[in-house]
Amino acid sequence: MSSARGGFGRVVGVGIGLALALLLLVASEAKAAKYQVAQCGWYVGFDASWADTTGGAKFRPDAWCVPPAGQDPFDGAHLKSFTREGQSTVSGTRFARWRWEAPAGTAISQVTGTWWHALHDGMEHRIGVGTWNGGFDVFGAASSTDGSAHSFGAGFNPAQPALEARLLCARAESKWCSLSPQSWAGVRALTITVQDDLGPGAGIGGAITSGGWKRGGQGVDFWGGDTGGGIRFGETMVDGARVNLTEYGCAKAFIGGEWRATQMRPCNLGVSGNATIATTNFSDGPHGINHCVTDFAGNVGCTPGQTFLIDNNPPAHPRRLTLAGGEEWRRTNDFDFSWENPDQGPASPVGGAFWRITGPAGYDTGVKWAQGRNLAAVADRSVGGPGLYAFHIWLRDEAGNDAPATEVNVPLRFDNVAPGVAFAVDPNLSSEPSTELPASVRVEISDTHSHPERGAVFYRRLESTQWIELPAKFQEGDTAERASFVARLPENLGPDIYLFRAEAVDGAGNSASSTRRADGTEMVLRKVAPRPEGRGRDGSRGSGSGKSKTRIFARLRWGHSSGSDLTVPFGVGAVLSGRLIDSDGAGLSDRQLRVVSRPSRGALAETSVETVNTGDRGGFSLDLESGPSRRITIAYPGDAGHDEATRPSMAMRVRGGVAFSARPGALRTGEALRLRGRVRTLGAPIPRRGKLVAVQYLESATGRWRPVLVTRTDHGGRFRAHYRFRYVTGSAAIRLRAVALSEERWPYAPGASRPVTVRVTG
């Protein structure tokens, strides 16, 4: 008993000394990071290894640390080393031990617990720490039996790598200890304090840190690494506020109002995770983000702060949307737009714009995208044909935000169709000879799109080449698409044949001219002198004068076509044929007729005069050479027995000549088609601004040619253009042609090239 009491006294004395050292350690190392490990008690198991230095022949372990739930958590709990039954002795210095090792990068700085033992014949129960040099420093030892559990505790400075509880034969190696009766040593309710001064490392990545502007939910990846007790939890912060907490699985138990580890390394050394951050919780603009991890000892490691950009709100509507050239009607199918972008403040800059063009008959380009930082203009847009359209636009920022509700629009007015113009059909404006001319003539104009705007009326004598403008008054019609103007004739016009020409211009600047009435007849007025006594109503001499009235019948002919108005292809001539007869219908032979050809305005050729003689029955024929359009009149001067006669003018219209090609012959939707060609000229110069040419396609549903684009040639008559088929799906064979359009001072009728076919695949 005295031996037992002496042994217990040694333990208590050592405990008091170590407690004082522990207080000094806490005071000097107040900043050291530590965590406590609970072992064999509190329903907690053990994280210790057992070894027998005799090779397993003399000792055996026994462990029972977790009683059934509901029982006293310490009732019967123990970690023991026993001498083996049936063995007689064990050599001195030989021992069995339970050993707790601190994780790499940490050390044990304190321990408390409970011990008890049964010791016989030189056996001792020793508790100590394994040192850095491989030694064993004992802070508690007992050499006699004490079956009552007693507490022990000690602190270590510096902290040490391991803790051991040994059952030892405490005699020299040459001695031995008896194993009968059996000896044993037990411990339980250990609290091991592990000092962990090395902080963990943290990392962050994922979509939110990948650069550029972010919106909506954004993924963040994070990770951490430690060399001690492992990572307990990680936190992601935005602008210093926690937006995500991830707690990792650790071996721990809630004991005495705090979390204690239940293993020497309670947590994983390497961890990772991911989360989604709702950027809508933050204002637009730059924000800081970082990630921190905390190990079980409370050490914290954080990533450096990174800046990322948030923008969840679409731009406001464009400011001051402007159409270059104004919003009036135009005849060029080319529209350019500009606007001012709204101030984005700290949000992302404007990254582009969505636009679309809508128009008549359901025309819709669909929504298109124009990209560009701070984009403030869209150029070279076109519409599907004449009419009133609208250009719609709204903005998108670089974060991808856009709102169609912020759309603004501007009207597009396109009209490349010349107005219709013709002299009004009026019984008082007959082409038959009359001794009086009407006081005025009326011209009717129609234009579907940009509406009539102005016009003029000209007249000239038959033998004159000089047109004279008449004063005219413009009058609005019953609808905006119709108008008219009335021109007054001079009161002093003498007997003669008078030709008239009307010109009209619409609101887009398209012009047209005509010398015809609405019924297609030429606008010609004939004034004759009042008939003297003895003359007929038409001015011819009656039978009393001895002269017979004469008439000229004539027509133009080419191929199978004929008439007083004839249209022929470019580069071919025509035949003028007819007959001169007297009042009885008999042909007048061997008479000379005067044929006057007046080229249309813009031709280089002058008015030409030719003569032709009638045949046996009064017939005549004259070949007309190729060249521009012209008007032809025939006159017979009369003779001693026959009165003079004039054939009203006839029109020989010549179609313009166009060569045209399109390359490539096969292409995909969105690729550029190269168009080129040349307007042929014969006796006429190219207009100063170039010749107006329309490229058309054949609409299969209606069989009509529809406009694709309108362009002008250079001064040599050549033209080039590009076109992209943007709305073709599937495969389509598209027929195209070029048309030299009619325009002022162009002496040819509209003429088309041979069609070419291209295949477009969508």
C-alpha positions in Angstrom: 0.0 0.0 0.0 2.8 2.4 0.8 4.3 1.7 -2.6 1.0 2.5 -4.2 0.6 5.7 -2.2 4.2 6.7 -3.2 3.5 6.1 -6.8 0.3 8.1 -6.7 2.1 11.0 -5.0 4.6 11.1 -7.8 1.9 11.5 -10.3 0.1 14.2 -8.4 3.4 16.1 -8.0 4.2 15.9 -11.6 0.7 17.1 -12.4 1.0 20.3 -10.3 4.4 21.1 -11.9 3.0 20.6 -15.4 -0.1 22.6 -14.7 2.1 25.6 -13.9 4.1 25.0 -17.1 0.8 24.9 -18.9 -0.3 28.3 -17.6 3.0 29.7 -18.7 2.6 28.1 -22.1 -0.9 29.6 -22.6 0.3 33.0 -21.6 3.3 32.9 -24.0 1.7 31.2 -26.9 -1.7 32.8 -26.7 -1.8 33.1 -30.5 -1.0 29.5 -31.2 -3.9 27.6 -33.0 -5.0 24.4 -31.3 -7.7 21.9 -31.3 -8.7 19.2 -28.8 -9.1 15.5 -29.5 -11.5 13.4 -27.3 -10.5 9.7 -26.9 -12.3 6.8 -25.3 -15.2 8.5 -23.5 -18.2 10.6 -24.2 -19.3 7.8 -26.6 -16.1 8.4 -28.6 -13.8 5.7 -29.8 -10.0 5.9 -30.1 -7.4 6.9 -32.7 -4.3 5.2 -31.3 -2.1 2.3 -32.2 -1.0 -0.5 -29.9 2.3 -2.3 -30.0 4.2 -5.1 -28.1 8.0 -4.8 -28.0 8.2 -8.5 -27.2 6.8 -9.3 -30.6 3.3 -10.1 -29.2 4.3 -12.9 -26.9 4.0 -11.3 -23.5 1.3 -8.6 -23.7 -2.2 -8.2 -25.2 -4.5 -5.1 -25.8 -8.1 -4.6 -24.7 -10.3 -1.7 -25.8 -13.9 -0.8 -25.1 -14.7 2.9 -25.5 -18.3 3.3 -26.6 -21.0 2.0 -24.2 -24.5 1.5 -25.5 -26.6 4.6 -25.9 -28.3 5.7 -22.7 -25.6 4.3 -20.4 -23.0 6.3 -18.6 -20.5 7.2 -21.5 -17.6 6.4 -19.2 -19.0 3.2 -17.6 -16.5 0.5 -18.4 -14.8 2.5 -21.1 -11.1 1.7 -21.2 -7.9 1.3 -23.3 -5.8 -1.3 -21.5 -2.6 -3.3 -22.0 -2.4 -6.7 -20.2 0.3 -9.2 -19.6 -0.6 -12.4 -21.3 -2.0 -15.3 -19.2 0.1 -18.4 -19.2 3.4 -16.5 -19.5 5.9 -16.6 -16.6 8.2 -13.6 -17.1 9.1 -10.7 -19.3 12.5 -9.2 -19.8 13.4 -5.8 -18.4 12.8 -2.7 -20.5 10.1 -4.6 -22.5 6.7 -3.0 -22.8 3.4 -2.7 -24.5 1.9 0.7 -25.3 -1.0 2.7 -26.7 0.4 5.6 -28.9 -1.3 8.7 -30.3 0.6 10.5 -33.0 0.1 14.1 -34.0 -0.6 14.7 -37.7 2.3 16.0 -39.8 2.7 19.7 -39.3 1.2 19.6 -35.8 2.3 18.6 -32.3 0.7 17.7 -28.9 0.9 20.5 -26.4 -1.3 19.2 -23.6 -3.2 16.1 -22.4 -5.6 15.3 -19.7 -7.2 12.0 -18.9 -7.9 9.2 -16.4 -5.7 6.3 -15.5 -5.7 3.2 -13.3 -3.7 0.0 -13.1 -2.8 -3.3 -11.5 1.0 -3.7 -11.2 3.1 -6.5 -9.8 6.7 -7.5 -9.5 8.5 -4.5 -11.1 5.8 -3.7 -13.7 5.0 0.1 -14.1 2.4 2.2 -15.8 4.1 5.2 -17.5 2.5 8.1 -19.5 4.7 10.3 -21.5 5.4 11.9 -24.8 7.4 10.7 -27.8 10.0 13.4 -28.5 11.3 14.8 -31.8 14.6 13.0 -31.3 12.9 9.6 -30.9 13.0 9.6 -27.1 10.3 9.1 -24.5 9.8 11.7 -21.8 7.6 10.4 -18.9 5.4 12.9 -17.0 3.4 10.3 -15.1 4.4 6.9 -13.7 3.0 4.4 -11.2 4.5 1.2 -9.9 1.8 -0.2 -7.6 -1.7 -1.3 -8.0 -4.5 1.4 -7.8 -7.9 0.3 -9.2 -9.5 3.7 -8.7 -9.5 6.0 -11.8 -7.6 9.2 -11.2 -7.2 12.2 -13.4 -3.9 13.3 -14.8 -2.8 16.2 -17.0 0.3 17.8 -18.5 1.4 20.5 -20.9 4.5 20.4 -23.2 6.7 23.3 -24.4 7.7 22.8 -27.0 4.9 20.6 -28.2 5.8 17.0 -29.0 4.9 14.6 -31.8 3.3 11.7 -29.9 1.6 10.6 -26.6 2.1 7.1 -25.2 0.6 5.0 -22.3 3.0 2.1 -21.5 2.8 -1.1 -19.4 6.6 -1.7 -18.7 8.9 -4.1 -17.0 10.9 -1.4 -15.2 14.0 -3.4 -14.6 17.4 -3.6 -16.4 17.4 -5.5 -19.6 19.3 -8.3 -17.9 16.5 -8.7 -15.3 13.0 -9.9 -15.6 9.5 -9.3 -14.2 7.1 -12.0 -13.1 3.8 -12.1 -15.1 1.9 -13.9 -12.4 -0.2 -12.5 -11.0 -1.3 -10.6 -14.1 -0.5 -6.8 -14.5 -2.4 -4.3 -16.5 -2.6 -0.5 -17.2 -5.7 1.4 -18.4 -6.6 4.9 -19.6 -9.8 6.7 -20.7 -11.4 10.1 -21.1 -8.3 11.6 -22.8 -8.4 15.1 -24.1 -5.4 15.7 -26.3 -4.6 19.2 -27.3 -3.0 19.4 -30.7 -1.1 22.6 -31.7 -1.5 23.4 -35.4 0.3 26.7 -36.4 0.3 26.1 -40.1 -2.6 27.8 -41.9 -4.4 26.2 -44.8 -4.3 27.4 -48.4 -7.4 28.3 -50.5 -8.2 28.5 -54.2 -11.1 29.9 -56.2 -12.1 29.6 -59.9 -15.1 28.8 -62.1 -17.3 30.8 -64.4 -17.6 33.8 -62.1 -13.8 34.5 -62.2 -13.4 33.7 -65.9 -13.5 37.4 -67.0 -16.2 39.4 -68.7 -19.5 40.6 -67.5 -21.7 38.2 -65.5 -25.5 38.0 -64.9 -27.9 35.7 -63.3 -26.6 32.6 -61.5 -22.9 32.2 -61.9 -20.9 29.1 -60.8 -17.9 29.3 -58.5 -15.4 26.5 -57.9 -13.3 26.5 -54.7 -10.8 24.3 -53.0 -8.4 24.2 -50.0 -5.4 22.3 -48.7 -3.9 21.8 -45.2 -1.0 19.9 -43.6 -2.4 19.6 -40.1 -5.9 18.7 -38.8 -7.5 19.3 -42.2 -10.1 21.7 -43.5 -13.3 22.2 -41.5 -15.2 24.6 -43.6 -14.9 27.1 -46.5 -16.5 30.5 -47.1 -17.0 32.4 -50.3 -17.3 36.2 -49.8 -18.5 38.9 -52.2 -17.5 42.4 -51.1 -16.7 41.0 -47.7 -20.1 39.4 -47.1 -20.4 35.7 -47.0 -22.5 34.3 -49.9 -21.7 30.6 -49.4 -20.6 28.4 -46.5 -19.5 24.8 -47.1 -18.9 22.7 -44.1 -16.8 19.6 -44.8 -17.2 16.3 -43.0 -15.0 16.0 -40.0 -14.7 13.4 -37.2 -16.0 15.5 -34.2 -18.3 15.4 -31.2 -20.0 18.2 -29.2 -18.5 17.9 -25.7 -18.7 20.4 -22.9 -20.2 23.1 -25.1 -17.6 22.8 -27.8 -16.7 20.7 -30.8 -13.8 18.3 -30.2 -12.1 16.1 -32.7 -12.6 12.4 -32.4 -9.5 11.6 -34.5 -6.0 13.0 -34.4 -6.6 14.4 -37.9 -10.3 15.0 -37.9 -10.7 16.5 -41.4 -9.6 15.9 -44.9 -6.4 17.7 -46.0 -7.7 18.5 -49.5 -11.2 19.6 -50.1 -13.2 21.2 -53.0 -16.6 22.3 -53.9 -18.8 24.5 -56.0 -21.8 26.8 -55.6 -24.0 29.1 -57.6 -23.9 32.8 -56.7 -27.0 34.8 -57.5 -25.5 38.0 -59.0 -29.0 39.6 -59.0 -28.5 40.2 -55.3 -25.8 42.8 -56.1 -25.7 46.1 -57.9 -24.4 46.4 -61.5 -20.7 47.1 -61.7 -17.4 45.7 -60.3 -17.4 43.5 -57.1 -14.7 41.7 -55.2 -14.7 38.0 -54.5 -12.5 35.7 -52.5 -12.6 32.3 -50.7 -11.3 31.4 -47.3 -10.9 28.0 -45.7 -10.6 27.3 -41.9 -8.8 24.3 -40.5 -10.0 22.4 -37.4 -7.6 24.5 -35.2 -9.2 27.7 -36.5 -6.4 28.8 -38.8 -7.7 30.7 -41.8 -6.3 30.9 -45.3 -7.8 33.2 -48.0 -7.3 33.8 -51.6 -6.3 37.2 -52.8 -9.3 39.3 -53.7 -10.4 39.2 -57.3 -12.7 41.6 -59.2 -15.6 40.4 -61.3 -18.2 42.4 -63.2 -22.0 42.2 -62.7 -24.7 43.5 -65.0 -28.2 42.1 -64.8 -30.1 45.1 -66.3 -30.7 45.8 -70.0 -29.7 49.1 -71.5 -32.3 51.8 -71.8 -33.7 52.7 -75.3 -31.4 54.3 -77.9 -31.4 58.1 -77.8 -32.1 60.3 -80.8 -32.4 57.6 -83.5 -31.7 59.3 -86.8 -32.1 58.2 -90.4 -29.3 59.7 -92.6 -30.9 61.9 -95.2 -34.1 62.4 -93.3 -37.3 60.5 -93.2 -38.7 61.8 -96.5 -39.4 59.5 -99.5 -36.3 58.5 -101.4 -35.6 56.5 -104.6 -32.4 54.8 -103.4 -32.8 51.6 -101.5 -30.1 52.3 -99.0 -30.7 53.4 -95.4 -28.1 54.4 -92.8 -29.0 54.8 -89.1 -27.3 56.4 -86.1 -28.2 56.9 -82.5 -26.8 57.8 -79.1 -26.3 55.1 -76.5 -27.6 55.7 -73.0 -25.2 56.2 -70.1 -24.5 52.7 -68.7 -22.8 54.0 -65.5 -20.8 51.2 -63.8 -22.7 48.6 -65.8 -21.3 46.9 -69.0 -21.0 49.0 -72.1 -23.4 48.5 -75.0 -22.2 45.5 -77.0 -24.5 45.8 -80.0 -28.1 46.1 -81.1 -31.0 44.0 -82.3 -32.8 45.4 -85.3 -35.6 44.4 -87.7 -37.4 46.0 -90.6 -41.2 45.5 -91.1 -43.3 46.7 -93.9 -46.3 46.1 -96.2 -47.7 42.7 -97.1 -46.2 41.1 -93.9 -42.6 42.0 -94.9 -40.3 41.2 -91.9 -36.6 40.7 -92.0 -36.7 39.0 -88.6 -34.6 40.0 -85.7 -31.0 40.7 -86.7 -27.9 41.2 -84.6 -25.3 43.9 -85.1 -22.3 43.6 -82.8 -19.8 46.1 -81.6 -18.7 47.8 -78.4 -20.6 51.0 -78.0 -22.1 50.4 -81.5 -24.0 53.6 -82.5 -24.7 53.1 -86.2 -26.1 50.6 -88.7 -25.5 51.2 -92.4 -26.5 49.9 -95.8 -29.9 48.4 -94.9 -32.4 47.9 -97.7 -36.1 47.1 -97.9 -38.1 44.6 -100.1 -39.5 47.1 -102.6 -41.4 50.4 -102.8 -43.5 51.2 -99.8 -43.6 52.5 -96.2 -41.5 50.5 -93.8 -40.3 50.8 -90.2 -36.8 50.2 -88.7 -37.0 48.9 -85.2 -33.9 48.8 -82.8 -33.1 48.0 -79.2 -29.8 47.6 -77.5 -27.9 44.7 -75.8 -25.0 45.2 -73.4 -21.9 43.1 -73.2 -23.3 41.0 -70.4 -26.1 39.8 -72.8 -29.0 41.8 -71.3 -31.6 43.2 -73.7 -35.2 44.2 -73.5 -37.3 44.4 -76.7 -39.7 46.7 -74.8 -37.0 49.4 -75.1 -37.3 49.4 -78.9 -37.5 52.6 -80.8 -38.3 52.9 -84.5 -38.1 55.3 -87.5 -40.1 55.2 -90.7 -38.4 54.2 -94.0 -40.0 55.6 -97.2 -38.7 54.0 -100.4 -40.1 54.6 -103.9 -38.1 53.8 -107.1 -41.2 53.6 -109.3 -41.8 56.4 -111.7 -45.2 58.1 -111.6 -47.9 57.4 -114.2 -48.5 60.4 -116.4 -50.9 60.9 -119.4 -53.0 63.6 -121.0 -56.7 63.4 -120.0 -59.1 62.0 -122.6 -61.3 64.8 -123.6 -63.7 65.0 -126.6 -62.7 68.6 -127.0 -59.1 67.6 -127.5 -59.6 65.6 -130.7 -56.6 65.0 -133.0 -58.9 65.9 -136.0 -58.2 69.2 -137.7 -60.0 72.1 -136.2 -60.0 75.9 -136.8 -59.8 76.4 -133.0 -57.6 75.0 -130.3 -58.8 74.4 -126.8 -58.0 76.9 -124.1 -56.1 74.4 -122.0 -55.0 70.7 -121.8 -55.2 68.6 -118.7 -52.6 66.0 -117.5 -53.3 63.3 -115.0 -50.7 61.9 -112.6 -50.8 58.9 -110.4 -48.3 57.5 -107.9 -49.0 54.8 -105.3 -46.2 55.5 -102.8 -44.6 58.9 -102.6 -47.5 60.6 -104.4 -47.4 63.2 -107.2 -45.5 66.3 -106.4 -45.1 68.5 -109.5 -45.2 68.4 -113.3 -44.9 70.4 -116.5 -46.5 70.5 -120.0 -44.6 71.3 -123.2 -45.6 71.8 -126.8 -43.9 72.2 -130.2 -44.9 72.6 -133.8 -44.5 69.5 -135.9 -41.6 70.7 -137.9 -39.9 72.3 -134.8 -37.4 70.6 -132.5 -37.8 73.1 -129.7 -40.2 72.3 -126.9 -41.9 75.2 -125.2 -43.2 75.0 -121.6 -46.8 76.0 -120.9 -47.9 77.6 -117.7 -49.6 74.9 -115.6 -51.5 74.8 -112.4 -51.1 71.8 -110.1 -54.3 70.3 -108.6 -54.7 67.7 -105.9 -56.9 64.7 -106.7 -59.6 63.0 -104.8 -56.9 60.8 -103.2 -53.3 61.5 -102.3 -52.2 59.0 -104.9 -53.7 61.1 -107.7 -53.2 64.7 -109.0 -53.5 66.7 -112.2 -52.3 69.9 -113.6 -53.9 72.1 -116.2 -51.8 74.0 -118.8 -53.2 77.0 -120.7 -52.4 77.3 -124.4 -51.3 80.6 -126.0 -54.1 82.4 -127.7 -52.1 83.3 -130.8 -51.2 79.9 -132.1 -51.5 79.7 -135.8 -52.6 76.9 -138.0 -50.3 73.9 -137.6 -49.9 70.5 -136.1 -48.9 70.7 -132.4 -47.3 68.0 -130.4 -47.5 67.9 -126.5 -45.3 66.3 -123.8 -46.1 66.0 -120.1 -43.6 65.5 -117.3 -44.3 64.5 -113.7 -42.2 64.0 -110.6 -43.2 62.2 -107.4 -42.3 62.8 -103.8 -39.2 60.6 -104.1 -37.9 62.4 -107.1 -38.8 59.7 -109.7 -39.8 61.3 -113.0 -41.7 60.2 -116.0 -42.8 61.8 -119.3 -45.4 61.0 -121.9 -46.7 62.3 -125.2 -49.9 60.2 -125.0 -53.4 60.4 -123.8 -54.7 58.0 -121.2 -56.3 55.9 -124.0 -52.8 55.4 -125.6 -53.3 57.8 -128.5 -50.8 60.5 -129.3 -51.5 64.0 -127.8 -51.6 65.9 -131.1 -53.8 69.0 -131.9 -54.3 70.2 -135.5 -55.3 73.8 -136.2 -56.3 74.7 -139.7 -57.2 78.0 -141.2 -60.9 78.8 -141.5 -62.0 77.3 -144.7 -62.7 79.6 -147.6 -65.8 79.3 -149.6 -65.7 76.1 -151.7 -63.5 74.1 -149.3 -64.6 71.1 -147.4 -64.8 70.9 -143.6 -61.4 69.2 -143.5 -59.8 72.0 -145.5 -59.4 70.0 -148.7 -60.5 71.3 -152.0 -63.9 70.1 -153.2 -64.8 69.1 -156.7 -65.3 72.7 -157.6 -61.5 73.4 -157.2 -60.5 70.5 -159.4 -58.2 69.0 -156.6 -58.8 65.6 -155.0 -58.3 65.0 -151.3 -55.5 62.5 -150.5 -54.7 60.2 -147.6 -51.7 58.4 -146.4 -51.9 54.9 -144.8 -48.7 53.7 -143.1 -47.5 51.3 -140.5 -44.2 50.1 -138.9 -43.3 46.4 -139.1 -40.7 44.1 -137.5 -41.0 40.3 -137.6 -44.6 39.4 -137.0 -45.4 42.7 -135.2 -46.8 45.8 -136.9 -48.7 49.0 -136.1 -48.4 52.7 -135.8 -46.6 52.2 -132.5 -43.9 49.4 -132.6 -41.4 48.2 -130.0 -38.3 46.4 -131.4 -35.3 44.8 -129.7 -32.0 46.7 -129.3 -29.8 46.7 -132.4 -32.5 45.9 -135.0 -34.3 48.1 -137.6 -37.8 48.2 -138.8 -39.7 48.6 -142.1 -42.0 51.6 -142.8 -44.6 50.7 -145.4 -47.9 52.1 -146.5 -50.0 53.5 -149.4 -51.0 56.9 -150.8 -54.6 57.1 -152.1 -56.9 59.7 -153.5 -60.5 60.5 -152.4 -61.8 57.6 -154.4 -59.4 55.1 -152.8 -57.3 54.7 -155.9 -53.5 54.5 -155.4 -51.4 57.3 -156.5 -48.2 56.0 -158.2 -44.9 57.6 -158.7 -45.5 60.2 -156.0 -42.7 61.3 -153.7 -43.3 61.3 -150.0 -41.2 63.0 -147.3 -40.3 60.8 -144.2 -39.1 62.7 -141.1 -37.5 60.7 -138.2 -37.1 62.5 -134.9 -34.9 60.6 -132.4 -36.1 60.6 -128.8 -34.5 63.0 -126.3 -31.0 62.1 -125.3 -30.0 60.6 -128.7 -26.9 61.9 -130.5 -28.5 61.7 -133.9 -30.3 64.7 -135.5 -33.7 64.7 -137.1 -33.4 63.0 -140.5 -35.4 63.5 -143.6 -35.7 60.9 -146.4 -37.9 60.5 -149.5 -39.6 57.5 -150.8 -41.6 57.1 -154.1 -44.9 55.2 -154.4 -45.2 52.3 -156.7 -47.8 51.4 -159.3 -50.7 51.2 -156.8 -49.5 53.9 -154.5 -47.7 51.6 -152.2 -44.3 52.5 -150.6 -41.7 50.8 -148.3 -38.6 52.2 -146.5 -36.1 50.4 -144.3 -35.4 52.1 -141.0 -31.9 51.5 -139.6 -31.2 50.4 -136.0 -30.7 53.0 -133.4 -32.5 54.7 -130.5 -36.2 55.2 -130.3 -37.8 57.8 -132.6 -41.0 59.3 -134.0 -41.7 59.1 -137.7 -44.0 61.4 -139.8 -44.9 61.1 -143.5 -46.1 64.0 -145.6 -47.2 64.3 -149.2 -46.8 67.9 -150.6 -49.7 67.5 -153.1 -49.7 68.3 -156.9 -51.9 70.1 -159.4 -54.7 67.5 -159.1 -54.3 66.3 -155.5 -54.3 68.0 -152.2 -51.5 67.7 -149.6 -51.7 65.0 -146.9 -49.9 64.2 -143.6 -49.8 60.9 -141.7 -49.8 61.5 -137.9 -46.5 60.6 -136.3 -45.7 57.0 -135.4 -43.5 55.7 -132.6 -40.7 53.3 -133.1 -39.6 52.4 -129.6 -36.3 50.5 -129.2 -35.7 48.4 -126.1 -32.4 49.1 -124.2 -29.7 46.5 -124.6 -28.2 44.9 -121.4 -25.6 42.2 -120.9 -25.7 40.6 -117.5 -24.0 37.8 -115.5 -24.2 36.5 -111.9 -21.4 34.5 -110.1 -21.2 32.0 -108.5 -23.9 29.9 -110.1 -24.5 28.1 -106.8 -24.2 29.5 -103.3 -25.5 29.2 -99.7 -27.9 31.5 -97.9 -26.0 34.5 -96.6 -23.1 34.3 -99.2 -22.6 37.2 -101.6 -23.7 36.9 -105.2 -21.6 39.1 -107.6 -23.6 40.8 -110.2 -22.1 42.6 -113.2 -23.1 43.7 -116.6 -23.1 46.5 -119.2 -25.7 48.7 -120.8 -25.3 48.8 -124.5 -25.4 52.2 -126.3 -26.1 52.9 -130.0 -26.5 56.5 -130.9 -26.9 57.7 -127.3 -24.5 58.6 -124.5 -24.7 57.2 -121.0 -26.5 59.8 -118.7 -24.2 62.0 -116.7 -25.1 60.2 -113.4 -24.9 56.8 -115.0 -27.6 54.6 -116.4 -30.3 53.4 -114.0 -30.4 49.6 -113.9 -32.7 47.3 -111.9 -31.8 43.7 -111.1 -35.0 41.6 -110.8 -36.0 38.1 -109.9 -38.9 36.0 -111.2 -41.5 35.4 -108.6 -42.7 31.9 -109.3 -46.1 32.3 -107.5 -47.2 35.2 -109.7 -45.0 34.9 -112.7 -43.9 38.5 -112.3 -40.5 40.0 -112.1 -39.9 41.7 -108.8 -37.1 44.2 -107.9 -33.9 42.9 -106.1 -31.9 46.1 -106.2 -31.4 49.3 -108.3 -28.0 50.6 -109.2 -26.3 52.9 -111.7 -23.6 52.2 -114.3 -20.3 54.1 -114.7 -19.8 56.4 -117.7 -18.8 53.4 -119.8 -22.2 51.7 -119.1 -20.7 49.0 -116.8 -22.2 48.1 -113.5 -21.3 45.9 -110.5 -23.3 45.0 -107.4 -23.5 42.4 -104.7 -26.5 40.8 -103.2 -27.1 38.3 -100.3 -30.1 35.9 -100.2 -30.9 36.1 -96.5 -34.2 34.3 -96.3 -33.9 31.3 -98.5 -34.4 27.9 -96.9 -34.0 24.6 -98.6 -32.9 24.8 -102.2 -34.2 27.2 -104.8 -33.4 28.0 -108.4 -33.7 31.8 -108.8 -33.9 33.5 -112.2 -32.4 36.9 -112.4 -32.2 39.6 -115.1 -31.0 43.2 -115.5 -33.3 45.9 -116.9 -32.2 49.2 -118.3 -35.0 51.4 -116.9 -36.6 54.3 -118.6 -35.6 57.8 -117.4 -35.4 61.3 -118.7 -33.1 61.9 -121.7 -32.6 58.1 -122.3 -33.8 57.4 -125.8 -34.7 53.7 -125.2 -37.6 51.9 -123.8 -37.0 49.6 -120.8 -35.0 46.6 -122.0 -34.1 43.4 -120.2 -31.1 41.1 -120.4 -31.4 37.3 -120.9 -32.3 35.7 -117.6 -29.6 33.8 -115.6 -30.3 31.2 -113.0 -28.5 30.7 -109.7 -29.1 28.0 -107.2 -29.3 29.0 -103.5 -29.2 26.5 -100.7 -30.4 27.4 -97.2 
